[in-house]
Amino acid sequence: MKPDETDTGPDTGGAPATLRRGRTPKAAATRDRLMEAAVRVFRNMPYTAASLRTIQEEGGFNHSLVGYHFKDKSGLFGAVVSGLMAPFLGHLRDSLTRAAGRPADEEFDLFLADLFEYGFAHPEFLEIVMQNTGEPGVFENVAQSLKDLQAFIFDISGVLDLNERFAGRGREAAMFVLCLATCLGNLLGTSRFHARILGMEPQGREYRDWVWEAVRFVFAPAWGEVMSQSGRLRPEPSRDLSPATRLPRKRAPRERETKGEATKRRIVLAAGRVFSALSYESSTIRAIGREARMDFTILHHYFPSKADLFHAVAAHQLEMNREAAKTWYQGVETMELKEGLSVFLDRALGHFFENPESPGLLMKNMGQWDRVEEIGAASYIRKFYADTMGEMLARSEPRASAGRVFMWQYIMALLVTHYTGAASNPAAFLGLNPQSPEYRRFIRDALAFVFYPSFKRIIFGQGAEAGRSGALAKT
């Protein structure tokens, strides 16, 4: 197939496609077909794994036609992201406008229902975002799309000002919108992953109802705080997430290892670094051997297959996090509720920022859930989510139902995992360095701001006041 003889040139941006340099209907239709094929591919694999050959085969095109319309893969990806993001953000703005001016609970319900309807019907943008959320620099290459998303996050106060109750609260709004967008991006954009973790079908009514109830339970109280005319919730003063803010971990002395045990541990640690940098599908035994600085054939002596090695890595990471989590809750029983949540977040985030391989492993493989499920690694992931936040609420006597408590801890674990295991892209959206104290403080303050109102309801019940000493202590 050759480019249409009547086409006057490739896409160069600027005016609408139908007006650009006399683009013909036939050429526009060809370009649309290329875009549709690219969307199907990018929904199911990361940008780095998707090749032009794969896209060409998906759409039945040849290489010259793809290059003619989009120059290269980066140009095609940019066109796909921009083309899907514009209507998504436009619908989000319209939803906020339609909901504005009503009582806070009704306002949030209308906004969320509208967003759910659109998101479940058109998940393509969120699926592509989630496929690439663990890929550093992917969205930075789509400069205009990144700028559009940054502008949306930080200009959201302009939308919410329509109800004249939002003046001066831009930072809290940015925190709320970032956390809500991240939550929905995960639950809608990687629905196969989360539905199966929850034991549900991703297209089933049970999963949609669970997502609706969980998101509403966690975010509606924070929305009410943001939109309230009287009083405003402010995060605790920011603190550096440095070792000084956390309890030191006592490392159990390791028994003397045999040479074989030391080699096996070295392989597992190297594999953890590889699996958190690449997806399971993209990782190879050769790459792990290079990372471990040993001949890859030695790995087969200890781990017959890549799946066996993945299991060993997951088990190692799970045990490491369990040990670390024992220190996250020390002393919080005697603290006031807000302070206890803040200290917990300092410690948990500090651990994962310093040890990003566990959340990185999860974020890299969410979009490849079918493959992860095939090798039987789902049980480790379920345990990771359960262990990450479960102990904090287990130490209290919550007044909320067990189902609500689980929803709260699941979404908290989801966001902590995302912001520590795939920090590069949310940091880029915020215009911050993912390694900077500013990014870490913003994430910590955002989680404290968003989760405190619902945490208060869990512990004290609907409408109860918090703040008493020893709020987390068992009676």
ChimeraX attribute file (.defattr): number of C-alpha atoms within 10 A of each C-alpha:
attribute: neighborCount
match mode: 1-to-1
recipient: residues
	/A:1	9
	/A:2	10
	/A:3	17
	/A:4	13
	/A:5	8
	/A:6	12
	/A:7	16
	/A:8	13
	/A:9	16
	/A:10	20
	/A:11	20
	/A:12	13
	/A:13	9
	/A:14	8
	/A:15	10
	/A:16	9
	/A:17	18
	/A:18	12
	/A:19	10
	/A:20	16
	/A:21	14
	/A:22	13
	/A:23	18
	/A:24	17
	/A:25	13
	/A:26	12
	/A:27	22
	/A:28	16
	/A:29	11
	/A:30	18
	/A:31	20
	/A:32	12
	/A:33	15
	/A:34	23
	/A:35	21
	/A:36	15
	/A:37	19
	/A:38	24
	/A:39	21
	/A:40	15
	/A:41	22
	/A:42	25
	/A:43	22
	/A:44	17
	/A:45	20
	/A:46	24
	/A:47	19
	/A:48	13
	/A:49	15
	/A:50	16
	/A:51	16
	/A:52	19
	/A:53	14
	/A:54	14
	/A:55	24
	/A:56	19
	/A:57	13
	/A:58	15
	/A:59	17
	/A:60	13
	/A:61	19
	/A:62	16
	/A:63	15
	/A:64	13
	/A:65	19
	/A:66	24
	/A:67	16
	/A:68	15
	/A:69	21
	/A:70	20
	/A:71	15
	/A:72	13
	/A:73	18
	/A:74	15
	/A:75	17
	/A:76	20
	/A:77	22
	/A:78	20
	/A:79	19
	/A:80	20
	/A:81	22
	/A:82	19
	/A:83	14
	/A:84	18
	/A:85	19
	/A:86	15
	/A:87	12
	/A:88	20
	/A:89	14
	/A:90	11
	/A:91	16
	/A:92	19
	/A:93	17
	/A:94	16
	/A:95	20
	/A:96	22
	/A:97	17
	/A:98	14
	/A:99	20
	/A:100	22
	/A:101	16
	/A:102	12
	/A:103	12
	/A:104	19
	/A:105	13
	/A:106	14
	/A:107	21
	/A:108	22
	/A:109	15
	/A:110	18
	/A:111	19
	/A:112	21
	/A:113	14
	/A:114	18
	/A:115	20
	/A:116	18
	/A:117	10
	/A:118	15
	/A:119	20
	/A:120	16
	/A:121	10
	/A:122	15
	/A:123	19
	/A:124	23
	/A:125	24
	/A:126	26
	/A:127	24
	/A:128	27
	/A:129	24
	/A:130	26
	/A:131	24
	/A:132	24
	/A:133	27
	/A:134	30
	/A:135	22
	/A:136	15
	/A:137	13
	/A:138	20
	/A:139	24
	/A:140	15
	/A:141	14
	/A:142	17
	/A:143	11
	/A:144	14
	/A:145	20
	/A:146	21
	/A:147	17
	/A:148	15
	/A:149	18
	/A:150	16
	/A:151	13
	/A:152	20
	/A:153	21
	/A:154	18
	/A:155	14
	/A:156	17
	/A:157	20
	/A:158	13
	/A:159	16
	/A:160	22
	/A:161	17
	/A:162	13
	/A:163	15
	/A:164	13
	/A:165	17
	/A:166	19
	/A:167	13
	/A:168	10
	/A:169	15
	/A:170	18
	/A:171	15
	/A:172	24
	/A:173	23
	/A:174	19
	/A:175	22
	/A:176	22
	/A:177	19
	/A:178	18
	/A:179	22
	/A:180	17
	/A:181	14
	/A:182	20
	/A:183	20
	/A:184	19
	/A:185	21
	/A:186	25
	/A:187	25
	/A:188	26
	/A:189	27
	/A:190	23
	/A:191	26
	/A:192	19
	/A:193	24
	/A:194	22
	/A:195	21
	/A:196	17
	/A:197	18
	/A:198	13
	/A:199	10
	/A:200	18
	/A:201	17
	/A:202	19
	/A:203	12
	/A:204	10
	/A:205	11
	/A:206	14
	/A:207	20
	/A:208	20
	/A:209	10
	/A:210	16
	/A:211	22
	/A:212	16
	/A:213	13
	/A:214	20
	/A:215	18
	/A:216	19
	/A:217	20
	/A:218	25
	/A:219	22
	/A:220	22
	/A:221	22
	/A:222	22
	/A:223	21
	/A:224	18
	/A:225	20
	/A:226	23
	/A:227	23
	/A:228	15
	/A:229	12
	/A:230	7
	/A:231	9
	/A:232	13
	/A:233	15
	/A:234	12
	/A:235	17
	/A:236	13
	/A:237	8
	/A:238	14
	/A:239	14
	/A:240	14
	/A:241	21
	/A:242	13
	/A:243	13
	/A:244	8
	/A:245	13
	/A:246	18
	/A:247	13
	/A:248	10
	/A:249	12
	/A:250	9
	/A:251	8
	/A:252	7
	/A:253	6
	/A:254	6
	/A:255	6
	/A:256	8
	/A:257	10
	/A:258	9
	/A:259	8
	/A:260	10
	/A:261	12
	/A:262	12
	/A:263	16
	/A:264	19
	/A:265	15
	/A:266	16
	/A:267	25
	/A:268	25
	/A:269	18
	/A:270	19
	/A:271	26
	/A:272	25
	/A:273	19
	/A:274	24
	/A:275	26
	/A:276	23
	/A:277	21
	/A:278	21
	/A:279	25
	/A:280	19
	/A:281	15
	/A:282	13
	/A:283	16
	/A:284	17
	/A:285	18
	/A:286	14
	/A:287	16
	/A:288	24
	/A:289	19
	/A:290	15
	/A:291	18
	/A:292	20
	/A:293	12
	/A:294	15
	/A:295	12
	/A:296	18
	/A:297	11
	/A:298	13
	/A:299	22
	/A:300	13
	/A:301	10
	/A:302	15
	/A:303	17
	/A:304	10
	/A:305	12
	/A:306	19
	/A:307	16
	/A:308	15
	/A:309	21
	/A:310	22
	/A:311	19
	/A:312	20
	/A:313	23
	/A:314	23
	/A:315	18
	/A:316	16
	/A:317	21
	/A:318	20
	/A:319	13
	/A:320	13
	/A:321	18
	/A:322	14
	/A:323	14
	/A:324	19
	/A:325	22
	/A:326	12
	/A:327	17
	/A:328	25
	/A:329	20
	/A:330	15
	/A:331	15
	/A:332	21
	/A:333	18
	/A:334	15
	/A:335	18
	/A:336	17
	/A:337	22
	/A:338	21
	/A:339	17
	/A:340	22
	/A:341	20
	/A:342	22
	/A:343	19
	/A:344	23
	/A:345	21
	/A:346	25
	/A:347	22
	/A:348	23
	/A:349	22
	/A:350	22
	/A:351	20
	/A:352	20
	/A:353	21
	/A:354	13
	/A:355	16
	/A:356	20
	/A:357	22
	/A:358	25
	/A:359	24
	/A:360	26
	/A:361	28
	/A:362	23
	/A:363	29
	/A:364	26
	/A:365	21
	/A:366	23
	/A:367	29
	/A:368	20
	/A:369	20
	/A:370	13
	/A:371	14
	/A:372	20
	/A:373	14
	/A:374	10
	/A:375	13
	/A:376	13
	/A:377	18
	/A:378	18
	/A:379	13
	/A:380	16
	/A:381	18
	/A:382	14
	/A:383	14
	/A:384	24
	/A:385	19
	/A:386	15
	/A:387	19
	/A:388	23
	/A:389	23
	/A:390	18
	/A:391	15
	/A:392	21
	/A:393	17
	/A:394	12
	/A:395	14
	/A:396	16
	/A:397	15
	/A:398	20
	/A:399	15
	/A:400	16
	/A:401	10
	/A:402	11
	/A:403	10
	/A:404	18
	/A:405	22
	/A:406	17
	/A:407	19
	/A:408	24
	/A:409	22
	/A:410	20
	/A:411	22
	/A:412	21
	/A:413	20
	/A:414	22
	/A:415	18
	/A:416	23
	/A:417	25
	/A:418	22
	/A:419	28
	/A:420	26
	/A:421	25
	/A:422	27
	/A:423	24
	/A:424	23
	/A:425	25
	/A:426	22
	/A:427	20
	/A:428	20
	/A:429	21
	/A:430	21
	/A:431	13
	/A:432	17
	/A:433	16
	/A:434	20
	/A:435	13
	/A:436	10
	/A:437	15
	/A:438	15
	/A:439	20
	/A:440	26
	/A:441	18
	/A:442	17
	/A:443	24
	/A:444	26
	/A:445	22
	/A:446	21
	/A:447	21
	/A:448	24
	/A:449	22
	/A:450	27
	/A:451	21
	/A:452	20
	/A:453	23
	/A:454	22
	/A:455	25
	/A:456	22
	/A:457	20
	/A:458	23
	/A:459	21
	/A:460	17
	/A:461	15
	/A:462	12
	/A:463	9
	/A:464	10
	/A:465	11
	/A:466	17
	/A:467	12
	/A:468	12
	/A:469	14
	/A:470	16
	/A:471	23
	/A:472	25
	/A:473	16
	/A:474	11
	/A:475	7
